[in-house]
Amino acid sequence: MPFVMQQMRAVIERFPDTGDGFRRELEAIEANVETNPHICLGLARSFLETCCLTIELERDGAVAQASGRADDLPQRAKKLIDRIVLGFEGHPEQTAIEQHLTALAGSLNGAVRALSQLSNIPGLRHGGASAWTGAEQRHAALLAVAVDALSAFLFECHREELLRTDRAPVRYDDEPDFNTSFDDEWPVEIATYRYNASEVLFLLDPEAYKSELAGWKSAQPVQAEAETD
């Protein structure tokens, strides 16, 4: 049975705005776990790094500087595990649950650390004598499964937290009613060409788009009441 990173595939389906970066790296891992397990140690490590950098960029608008040491990635993931609210908001035992989930995610990160450090040993990912034994399918699958679970869990918790704090990235296709209303009110024409004003605003000034969207949404209850009267 072909190896599939099921958790991250579900994340990509839920958040299609993540782009092709996740998908490209995911497909590379899936294609090589069985046929080229020796390169999957590096591929899986790179995938987790992509996930961490994406989260940092969405939360802070910048990527945290790394020192270049081999242990940078586990430390980077640990910082995100400690920052992100991992769930059960509003539960009377949320603090205790958060502590246990943090420990669980930290254990997964510890496994990733150990396996990724293996990739720095000559012969396991690159270099080494031709007669040396390299990583096999079971090793690649173990690391890929751990990275799949940790990356998907962190990214989904991160996006859920942004949604709750109203800092989620706005997706143009999620607001068809507003887009239609804005386009009708502000037609954009250049020569014989007509463009969607909402799409132009979204592409050129996302913050202005978000502001107009918020104003439009706040006016909807008022309009609904006026129409009822």
PyRosetta script that sets phi, psi and omega in degrees:
from pyrosetta import init, pose_from_sequence

init()
pose = pose_from_sequence("MPFVMQQMRAVIERFPDTGDGFRRELEAIEANVETNPHICLGLARSFLETCCLTIELERDGAVAQASGRADDLPQRAKKLIDRIVLGFEGHPEQTAIEQHLTALAGSLNGAVRALSQLSNIPGLRHGGASAWTGAEQRHAALLAVAVDALSAFLFECHREELLRTDRAPVRYDDEPDFNTSFDDEWPVEIATYRYNASEVLFLLDPEAYKSELAGWKSAQPVQAEAETD")
pose.set_psi(1, 127.0)
pose.set_omega(1, -178.6)
pose.set_phi(2, -61.4)
pose.set_psi(2, 144.1)
pose.set_omega(2, 178.0)
pose.set_phi(3, -73.7)
pose.set_psi(3, 135.2)
pose.set_omega(3, -179.7)
pose.set_phi(4, -133.0)
pose.set_psi(4, 132.0)
pose.set_omega(4, 174.4)
pose.set_phi(5, -84.7)
pose.set_psi(5, 82.3)
pose.set_omega(5, -169.9)
pose.set_phi(6, -64.4)
pose.set_psi(6, -40.8)
pose.set_omega(6, -175.4)
pose.set_phi(7, -66.8)
pose.set_psi(7, -45.2)
pose.set_omega(7, -179.7)
pose.set_phi(8, -72.1)
pose.set_psi(8, -29.7)
pose.set_omega(8, 174.9)
pose.set_phi(9, -63.7)
pose.set_psi(9, -37.9)
pose.set_omega(9, 177.2)
pose.set_phi(10, -66.4)
pose.set_psi(10, -37.9)
pose.set_omega(10, 178.3)
pose.set_phi(11, -64.7)
pose.set_psi(11, -44.5)
pose.set_omega(11, 179.9)
pose.set_phi(12, -62.8)
pose.set_psi(12, -37.3)
pose.set_omega(12, 178.6)
pose.set_phi(13, -67.2)
pose.set_psi(13, -37.1)
pose.set_omega(13, -179.2)
pose.set_phi(14, -76.1)
pose.set_psi(14, -35.5)
pose.set_omega(14, -178.1)
pose.set_phi(15, -121.9)
pose.set_psi(15, 74.9)
pose.set_omega(15, -176.7)
pose.set_phi(16, -65.4)
pose.set_psi(16, -16.0)
pose.set_omega(16, -179.6)
pose.set_phi(17, -73.0)
pose.set_psi(17, -3.9)
pose.set_omega(17, 178.6)
pose.set_phi(18, -66.3)
pose.set_psi(18, -12.0)
pose.set_omega(18, 175.1)
pose.set_phi(19, 84.0)
pose.set_psi(19, -168.0)
pose.set_omega(19, -175.1)
pose.set_phi(20, -90.5)
pose.set_psi(20, -8.8)
pose.set_omega(20, -176.7)
pose.set_phi(21, -59.2)
pose.set_psi(21, -52.0)
pose.set_omega(21, 178.1)
pose.set_phi(22, -58.4)
pose.set_psi(22, -46.0)
pose.set_omega(22, -174.8)
pose.set_phi(23, -63.3)
pose.set_psi(23, -42.9)
pose.set_omega(23, -179.4)
pose.set_phi(24, -60.7)
pose.set_psi(24, -47.4)
pose.set_omega(24, -177.7)
pose.set_phi(25, -70.3)
pose.set_psi(25, -37.3)
pose.set_omega(25, 178.0)
pose.set_phi(26, -61.1)
pose.set_psi(26, -46.7)
pose.set_omega(26, -179.4)
pose.set_phi(27, -65.5)
pose.set_psi(27, -32.1)
pose.set_omega(27, 177.8)
pose.set_phi(28, -66.4)
pose.set_psi(28, -41.0)
pose.set_omega(28, 177.8)
pose.set_phi(29, -64.9)
pose.set_psi(29, -49.5)
pose.set_omega(29, -178.4)
pose.set_phi(30, -57.8)
pose.set_psi(30, -37.3)
pose.set_omega(30, -176.2)
pose.set_phi(31, -74.5)
pose.set_psi(31, -19.2)
pose.set_omega(31, -171.6)
pose.set_phi(32, -115.8)
pose.set_psi(32, -7.2)
pose.set_omega(32, -179.4)
pose.set_phi(33, -56.1)
pose.set_psi(33, -42.6)
pose.set_omega(33, -178.0)
pose.set_phi(34, -90.1)
pose.set_psi(34, -39.6)
pose.set_omega(34, -172.5)
pose.set_phi(35, -87.0)
pose.set_psi(35, -35.0)
pose.set_omega(35, -178.4)
pose.set_phi(36, -136.9)
pose.set_psi(36, 63.8)
pose.set_omega(36, -174.5)
pose.set_phi(37, -60.6)
pose.set_psi(37, -26.1)
pose.set_omega(37, -177.1)
pose.set_phi(38, -65.4)
pose.set_psi(38, -26.6)
pose.set_omega(38, 179.9)
pose.set_phi(39, -91.0)
pose.set_psi(39, -10.0)
pose.set_omega(39, -177.7)
pose.set_phi(40, -72.0)
pose.set_psi(40, -23.7)
pose.set_omega(40, 177.0)
pose.set_phi(41, -60.7)
pose.set_psi(41, -42.7)
pose.set_omega(41, 177.9)
pose.set_phi(42, -73.9)
pose.set_psi(42, -38.9)
pose.set_omega(42, -178.7)
pose.set_phi(43, -64.0)
pose.set_psi(43, -44.0)
pose.set_omega(43, -178.5)
pose.set_phi(44, -66.5)
pose.set_psi(44, -40.6)
pose.set_omega(44, 177.9)
pose.set_phi(45, -62.3)
pose.set_psi(45, -41.1)
pose.set_omega(45, 179.0)
pose.set_phi(46, -64.9)
pose.set_psi(46, -35.8)
pose.set_omega(46, -179.5)
pose.set_phi(47, -64.7)
pose.set_psi(47, -45.3)
pose.set_omega(47, 178.9)
pose.set_phi(48, -62.9)
pose.set_psi(48, -37.7)
pose.set_omega(48, 178.0)
pose.set_phi(49, -63.3)
pose.set_psi(49, -42.2)
pose.set_omega(49, 176.9)
pose.set_phi(50, -59.5)
pose.set_psi(50, -42.6)
pose.set_omega(50, 179.0)
pose.set_phi(51, -62.0)
pose.set_psi(51, -47.0)
pose.set_omega(51, -179.1)
pose.set_phi(52, -63.5)
pose.set_psi(52, -43.8)
pose.set_omega(52, -179.6)
pose.set_phi(53, -64.7)
pose.set_psi(53, -38.1)
pose.set_omega(53, 179.3)
pose.set_phi(54, -64.3)
pose.set_psi(54, -43.4)
pose.set_omega(54, 178.8)
pose.set_phi(55, -63.7)
pose.set_psi(55, -45.1)
pose.set_omega(55, 179.5)
pose.set_phi(56, -59.0)
pose.set_psi(56, -43.4)
pose.set_omega(56, -178.2)
pose.set_phi(57, -65.1)
pose.set_psi(57, -40.7)
pose.set_omega(57, -178.7)
pose.set_phi(58, -72.7)
pose.set_psi(58, -30.0)
pose.set_omega(58, -178.0)
pose.set_phi(59, -86.1)
pose.set_psi(59, -37.8)
pose.set_omega(59, -171.4)
pose.set_phi(60, -116.5)
pose.set_psi(60, -9.4)
pose.set_omega(60, -177.8)
pose.set_phi(61, 76.8)
pose.set_psi(61, 6.1)
pose.set_omega(61, 179.5)
pose.set_phi(62, -156.4)
pose.set_psi(62, 161.0)
pose.set_omega(62, 178.9)
pose.set_phi(63, -97.5)
pose.set_psi(63, 131.8)
pose.set_omega(63, 179.0)
pose.set_phi(64, -63.6)
pose.set_psi(64, 140.5)
pose.set_omega(64, -179.7)
pose.set_phi(65, -72.3)
pose.set_psi(65, 138.6)
pose.set_omega(65, 178.6)
pose.set_phi(66, -106.6)
pose.set_psi(66, 155.7)
pose.set_omega(66, -178.0)
pose.set_phi(67, -88.1)
pose.set_psi(67, -13.3)
pose.set_omega(67, -179.8)
pose.set_phi(68, 92.7)
pose.set_psi(68, -2.0)
pose.set_omega(68, 179.3)
pose.set_phi(69, -75.7)
pose.set_psi(69, 160.6)
pose.set_omega(69, -177.1)
pose.set_phi(70, -66.7)
pose.set_psi(70, -23.8)
pose.set_omega(70, -176.6)
pose.set_phi(71, -94.0)
pose.set_psi(71, 10.4)
pose.set_omega(71, -179.0)
pose.set_phi(72, -59.4)
pose.set_psi(72, -44.8)
pose.set_omega(72, -174.5)
pose.set_phi(73, -62.9)
pose.set_psi(73, -50.5)
pose.set_omega(73, 177.1)
pose.set_phi(74, -58.8)
pose.set_psi(74, -37.3)
pose.set_omega(74, 178.0)
pose.set_phi(75, -66.4)
pose.set_psi(75, -39.4)
pose.set_omega(75, 178.5)
pose.set_phi(76, -63.4)
pose.set_psi(76, -44.8)
pose.set_omega(76, 179.1)
pose.set_phi(77, -64.7)
pose.set_psi(77, -39.4)
pose.set_omega(77, -180.0)
pose.set_phi(78, -62.1)
pose.set_psi(78, -40.4)
pose.set_omega(78, 178.7)
pose.set_phi(79, -61.5)
pose.set_psi(79, -39.1)
pose.set_omega(79, 178.7)
pose.set_phi(80, -69.9)
pose.set_psi(80, -39.3)
pose.set_omega(80, 177.8)
pose.set_phi(81, -58.7)
pose.set_psi(81, -39.9)
pose.set_omega(81, -179.5)
pose.set_phi(82, -73.0)
pose.set_psi(82, -26.4)
pose.set_omega(82, -176.3)
pose.set_phi(83, -87.6)
pose.set_psi(83, -39.2)
pose.set_omega(83, -171.3)
pose.set_phi(84, -77.8)
pose.set_psi(84, 136.1)
pose.set_omega(84, 172.7)
pose.set_phi(85, -74.1)
pose.set_psi(85, 120.5)
pose.set_omega(85, -170.1)
pose.set_phi(86, -92.0)
pose.set_psi(86, 1.9)
pose.set_omega(86, 172.5)
pose.set_phi(87, 132.3)
pose.set_psi(87, 177.4)
pose.set_omega(87, 175.8)
pose.set_phi(88, 64.1)
pose.set_psi(88, 33.8)
pose.set_omega(88, 177.5)
pose.set_phi(89, -63.5)
pose.set_psi(89, 132.4)
pose.set_omega(89, -178.5)
pose.set_phi(90, 94.4)
pose.set_psi(90, -12.2)
pose.set_omega(90, 177.8)
pose.set_phi(91, -72.7)
pose.set_psi(91, 138.8)
pose.set_omega(91, -178.2)
pose.set_phi(92, -60.9)
pose.set_psi(92, -23.3)
pose.set_omega(92, 178.8)
pose.set_phi(93, -108.7)
pose.set_psi(93, 31.8)
pose.set_omega(93, -175.0)
pose.set_phi(94, -58.5)
pose.set_psi(94, -40.7)
pose.set_omega(94, -177.5)
pose.set_phi(95, -61.7)
pose.set_psi(95, -45.3)
pose.set_omega(95, 179.7)
pose.set_phi(96, -66.1)
pose.set_psi(96, -42.0)
pose.set_omega(96, 179.0)
pose.set_phi(97, -62.1)
pose.set_psi(97, -42.6)
pose.set_omega(97, -180.0)
pose.set_phi(98, -60.9)
pose.set_psi(98, -40.3)
pose.set_omega(98, 179.6)
pose.set_phi(99, -63.5)
pose.set_psi(99, -42.3)
pose.set_omega(99, -178.4)
pose.set_phi(100, -70.5)
pose.set_psi(100, -40.1)
pose.set_omega(100, 177.9)
pose.set_phi(101, -65.9)
pose.set_psi(101, -37.0)
pose.set_omega(101, 177.0)
pose.set_phi(102, -63.2)
pose.set_psi(102, -41.2)
pose.set_omega(102, 178.2)
pose.set_phi(103, -65.0)
pose.set_psi(103, -40.0)
pose.set_omega(103, 179.9)
pose.set_phi(104, -65.2)
pose.set_psi(104, -47.8)
pose.set_omega(104, 178.1)
pose.set_phi(105, -63.3)
pose.set_psi(105, -35.8)
pose.set_omega(105, 177.5)
pose.set_phi(106, -65.0)
pose.set_psi(106, -34.8)
pose.set_omega(106, 177.3)
pose.set_phi(107, -65.7)
pose.set_psi(107, -41.8)
pose.set_omega(107, 176.0)
pose.set_phi(108, -61.3)
pose.set_psi(108, -41.4)
pose.set_omega(108, 179.1)
pose.set_phi(109, -65.0)
pose.set_psi(109, -34.6)
pose.set_omega(109, 176.7)
pose.set_phi(110, -64.2)
pose.set_psi(110, -37.4)
pose.set_omega(110, 177.1)
pose.set_phi(111, -66.3)
pose.set_psi(111, -40.9)
pose.set_omega(111, 177.7)
pose.set_phi(112, -62.8)
pose.set_psi(112, -41.4)
pose.set_omega(112, 179.4)
pose.set_phi(113, -59.3)
pose.set_psi(113, -48.9)
pose.set_omega(113, -177.5)
pose.set_phi(114, -63.0)
pose.set_psi(114, -43.8)
pose.set_omega(114, -177.4)
pose.set_phi(115, -72.2)
pose.set_psi(115, -37.0)
pose.set_omega(115, -179.8)
pose.set_phi(116, -69.8)
pose.set_psi(116, -32.1)
pose.set_omega(116, 177.1)
pose.set_phi(117, -67.4)
pose.set_psi(117, -27.2)
pose.set_omega(117, 174.7)
pose.set_phi(118, -59.6)
pose.set_psi(118, -32.6)
pose.set_omega(118, -177.1)
pose.set_phi(119, -67.4)
pose.set_psi(119, -14.3)
pose.set_omega(119, 179.0)
pose.set_phi(120, -87.3)
pose.set_psi(120, -6.8)
pose.set_omega(120, 179.3)
pose.set_phi(121, -82.8)
pose.set_psi(121, 128.5)
pose.set_omega(121, -179.1)
pose.set_phi(122, -53.3)
pose.set_psi(122, 132.7)
pose.set_omega(122, 178.3)
pose.set_phi(123, 97.1)
pose.set_psi(123, -16.8)
pose.set_omega(123, -179.7)
pose.set_phi(124, -92.0)
pose.set_psi(124, -29.1)
pose.set_omega(124, 176.2)
pose.set_phi(125, -127.7)
pose.set_psi(125, -40.3)
pose.set_omega(125, 179.1)
pose.set_phi(126, -153.5)
pose.set_psi(126, 157.4)
pose.set_omega(126, -180.0)
pose.set_phi(127, 72.8)
pose.set_psi(127, -173.4)
pose.set_omega(127, 179.0)
pose.set_phi(128, 93.5)
pose.set_psi(128, 160.8)
pose.set_omega(128, -179.7)
pose.set_phi(129, -74.5)
pose.set_psi(129, 151.9)
pose.set_omega(129, -177.5)
pose.set_phi(130, -63.5)
pose.set_psi(130, -25.4)
pose.set_omega(130, -177.9)
pose.set_phi(131, -85.0)
pose.set_psi(131, -9.7)
pose.set_omega(131, -178.4)
pose.set_phi(132, -70.8)
pose.set_psi(132, 147.4)
pose.set_omega(132, 176.5)
pose.set_phi(133, -78.6)
pose.set_psi(133, 133.3)
pose.set_omega(133, 179.7)
pose.set_phi(134, -105.8)
pose.set_psi(134, -175.2)
pose.set_omega(134, 178.3)
pose.set_phi(135, -63.6)
pose.set_psi(135, 142.5)
pose.set_omega(135, 178.9)
pose.set_phi(136, -112.3)
pose.set_psi(136, 177.5)
pose.set_omega(136, -173.7)
pose.set_phi(137, -55.0)
pose.set_psi(137, -40.9)
pose.set_omega(137, -177.0)
pose.set_phi(138, -65.9)
pose.set_psi(138, -33.8)
pose.set_omega(138, 177.8)
pose.set_phi(139, -69.6)
pose.set_psi(139, -44.3)
pose.set_omega(139, 179.5)
pose.set_phi(140, -63.7)
pose.set_psi(140, -41.6)
pose.set_omega(140, -179.3)
pose.set_phi(141, -65.2)
pose.set_psi(141, -39.4)
pose.set_omega(141, 179.8)
pose.set_phi(142, -61.3)
pose.set_psi(142, -47.1)
pose.set_omega(142, 179.8)
pose.set_phi(143, -67.5)
pose.set_psi(143, -41.3)
pose.set_omega(143, -179.0)
pose.set_phi(144, -63.7)
pose.set_psi(144, -40.7)
pose.set_omega(144, 178.9)
pose.set_phi(145, -64.7)
pose.set_psi(145, -43.5)
pose.set_omega(145, 179.6)
pose.set_phi(146, -63.4)
pose.set_psi(146, -44.1)
pose.set_omega(146, 179.4)
pose.set_phi(147, -66.6)
pose.set_psi(147, -39.3)
pose.set_omega(147, 178.3)
pose.set_phi(148, -60.2)
pose.set_psi(148, -49.0)
pose.set_omega(148, -177.9)
pose.set_phi(149, -65.3)
pose.set_psi(149, -46.4)
pose.set_omega(149, -176.9)
pose.set_phi(150, -68.3)
pose.set_psi(150, -45.4)
pose.set_omega(150, -178.5)
pose.set_phi(151, -62.7)
pose.set_psi(151, -46.5)
pose.set_omega(151, -178.6)
pose.set_phi(152, -63.9)
pose.set_psi(152, -42.9)
pose.set_omega(152, -179.0)
pose.set_phi(153, -63.6)
pose.set_psi(153, -47.8)
pose.set_omega(153, -178.9)
pose.set_phi(154, -64.8)
pose.set_psi(154, -45.1)
pose.set_omega(154, -176.1)
pose.set_phi(155, -66.6)
pose.set_psi(155, -41.0)
pose.set_omega(155, -179.0)
pose.set_phi(156, -68.7)
pose.set_psi(156, -41.1)
pose.set_omega(156, 176.1)
pose.set_phi(157, -62.8)
pose.set_psi(157, -40.6)
pose.set_omega(157, 177.6)
pose.set_phi(158, -59.5)
pose.set_psi(158, -49.2)
pose.set_omega(158, -179.3)
pose.set_phi(159, -66.7)
pose.set_psi(159, -37.1)
pose.set_omega(159, 177.7)
pose.set_phi(160, -62.6)
pose.set_psi(160, -39.3)
pose.set_omega(160, 178.9)
pose.set_phi(161, -66.5)
pose.set_psi(161, -41.1)
pose.set_omega(161, 177.7)
pose.set_phi(162, -62.5)
pose.set_psi(162, -40.8)
pose.set_omega(162, 179.1)
pose.set_phi(163, -61.7)
pose.set_psi(163, -39.3)
pose.set_omega(163, -179.4)
pose.set_phi(164, -70.3)
pose.set_psi(164, -30.4)
pose.set_omega(164, -178.3)
pose.set_phi(165, -99.1)
pose.set_psi(165, 10.3)
pose.set_omega(165, 176.9)
pose.set_phi(166, 59.0)
pose.set_psi(166, 36.2)
pose.set_omega(166, 175.5)
pose.set_phi(167, -118.4)
pose.set_psi(167, 17.2)
pose.set_omega(167, -178.1)
pose.set_phi(168, -70.2)
pose.set_psi(168, 144.0)
pose.set_omega(168, 175.1)
pose.set_phi(169, -57.9)
pose.set_psi(169, 131.3)
pose.set_omega(169, -179.5)
pose.set_phi(170, -80.2)
pose.set_psi(170, 132.1)
pose.set_omega(170, 177.3)
pose.set_phi(171, -107.2)
pose.set_psi(171, 130.0)
pose.set_omega(171, -174.8)
pose.set_phi(172, -58.4)
pose.set_psi(172, -44.5)
pose.set_omega(172, -175.3)
pose.set_phi(173, -70.6)
pose.set_psi(173, -9.5)
pose.set_omega(173, -179.5)
pose.set_phi(174, -80.0)
pose.set_psi(174, -10.8)
pose.set_omega(174, -173.8)
pose.set_phi(175, -125.2)
pose.set_psi(175, 59.2)
pose.set_omega(175, -176.1)
pose.set_phi(176, -64.4)
pose.set_psi(176, -35.6)
pose.set_omega(176, -179.0)
pose.set_phi(177, -66.3)
pose.set_psi(177, -45.8)
pose.set_omega(177, 177.9)
pose.set_phi(178, -63.5)
pose.set_psi(178, -43.7)
pose.set_omega(178, -178.2)
pose.set_phi(179, -59.0)
pose.set_psi(179, -43.9)
pose.set_omega(179, 179.8)
pose.set_phi(180, -63.9)
pose.set_psi(180, -43.6)
pose.set_omega(180, -180.0)
pose.set_phi(181, -62.9)
pose.set_psi(181, -43.9)
pose.set_omega(181, -178.8)
pose.set_phi(182, -66.8)
pose.set_psi(182, -40.8)
pose.set_omega(182, 179.4)
pose.set_phi(183, -62.6)
pose.set_psi(183, -39.8)
pose.set_omega(183, -179.5)
pose.set_phi(184, -68.0)
pose.set_psi(184, -34.7)
pose.set_omega(184, -176.9)
pose.set_phi(185, -80.1)
pose.set_psi(185, -31.6)
pose.set_omega(185, -175.3)
pose.set_phi(186, -129.3)
pose.set_psi(186, 74.7)
pose.set_omega(186, 179.0)
pose.set_phi(187, -65.8)
pose.set_psi(187, 138.8)
pose.set_omega(187, 179.5)
pose.set_phi(188, -114.7)
pose.set_psi(188, 117.5)
pose.set_omega(188, -179.5)
pose.set_phi(189, -128.6)
pose.set_psi(189, 134.0)
pose.set_omega(189, 174.9)
pose.set_phi(190, -130.7)
pose.set_psi(190, 114.7)
pose.set_omega(190, -174.9)
pose.set_phi(191, 57.1)
pose.set_psi(191, -123.1)
pose.set_omega(191, -179.3)
pose.set_phi(192, -98.1)
pose.set_psi(192, 11.1)
pose.set_omega(192, -176.2)
pose.set_phi(193, -105.8)
pose.set_psi(193, 142.3)
pose.set_omega(193, 177.1)
pose.set_phi(194, -121.8)
pose.set_psi(194, 135.0)
pose.set_omega(194, -177.5)
pose.set_phi(195, -121.8)
pose.set_psi(195, 158.9)
pose.set_omega(195, 176.0)
pose.set_phi(196, -77.9)
pose.set_psi(196, 116.8)
pose.set_omega(196, -177.0)
pose.set_phi(197, -60.8)
pose.set_psi(197, -38.0)
pose.set_omega(197, -178.7)
pose.set_phi(198, -63.9)
pose.set_psi(198, -40.8)
pose.set_omega(198, -179.7)
pose.set_phi(199, -69.0)
pose.set_psi(199, -39.4)
pose.set_omega(199, 177.7)
pose.set_phi(200, -61.4)
pose.set_psi(200, -46.2)
pose.set_omega(200, -179.6)
pose.set_phi(201, -64.7)
pose.set_psi(201, -42.1)
pose.set_omega(201, -179.8)
pose.set_phi(202, -59.6)
pose.set_psi(202, -42.1)
pose.set_omega(202, -176.9)
pose.set_phi(203, -76.6)
pose.set_psi(203, -37.5)
pose.set_omega(203, -174.6)
pose.set_phi(204, -88.1)
pose.set_psi(204, -32.5)
pose.set_omega(204, -176.4)
pose.set_phi(205, -148.2)
pose.set_psi(205, 80.0)
pose.set_omega(205, -177.1)
pose.set_phi(206, -56.3)
pose.set_psi(206, -36.5)
pose.set_omega(206, -179.5)
pose.set_phi(207, -66.8)
pose.set_psi(207, -38.6)
pose.set_omega(207, 176.5)
pose.set_phi(208, -65.3)
pose.set_psi(208, -38.2)
pose.set_omega(208, 177.3)
pose.set_phi(209, -60.7)
pose.set_psi(209, -46.2)
pose.set_omega(209, 179.9)
pose.set_phi(210, -62.4)
pose.set_psi(210, -37.8)
pose.set_omega(210, 179.7)
pose.set_phi(211, -66.1)
pose.set_psi(211, -45.3)
pose.set_omega(211, 178.0)
pose.set_phi(212, -63.8)
pose.set_psi(212, -39.7)
pose.set_omega(212, 179.1)
pose.set_phi(213, -63.2)
pose.set_psi(213, -44.2)
pose.set_omega(213, 179.6)
pose.set_phi(214, -62.7)
pose.set_psi(214, -43.4)
pose.set_omega(214, 178.2)
pose.set_phi(215, -62.8)
pose.set_psi(215, -40.1)
pose.set_omega(215, 179.5)
pose.set_phi(216, -65.1)
pose.set_psi(216, -42.9)
pose.set_omega(216, -179.5)
pose.set_phi(217, -65.7)
pose.set_psi(217, -39.1)
pose.set_omega(217, -179.2)
pose.set_phi(218, -67.2)
pose.set_psi(218, -24.2)
pose.set_omega(218, -178.8)
pose.set_phi(219, -85.4)
pose.set_psi(219, -14.6)
pose.set_omega(219, -174.9)
pose.set_phi(220, -62.5)
pose.set_psi(220, -45.8)
pose.set_omega(220, 178.4)
pose.set_phi(221, -60.2)
pose.set_psi(221, -38.3)
pose.set_omega(221, 179.4)
pose.set_phi(222, -62.8)
pose.set_psi(222, -44.7)
pose.set_omega(222, 180.0)
pose.set_phi(223, -64.3)
pose.set_psi(223, -38.3)
pose.set_omega(223, -178.6)
pose.set_phi(224, -65.7)
pose.set_psi(224, -40.8)
pose.set_omega(224, 179.0)
pose.set_phi(225, -66.8)
pose.set_psi(225, -39.4)
pose.set_omega(225, -179.4)
pose.set_phi(226, -63.6)
pose.set_psi(226, -40.2)
pose.set_omega(226, 179.9)
pose.set_phi(227, -67.8)
pose.set_psi(227, -33.7)
pose.set_omega(227, 178.9)
pose.set_phi(228, -68.0)
pose.set_psi(228, -41.7)
pose.set_omega(228, 178.9)
pose.set_phi(229, -65.2)
pose.dump_pdb("model.pdb")
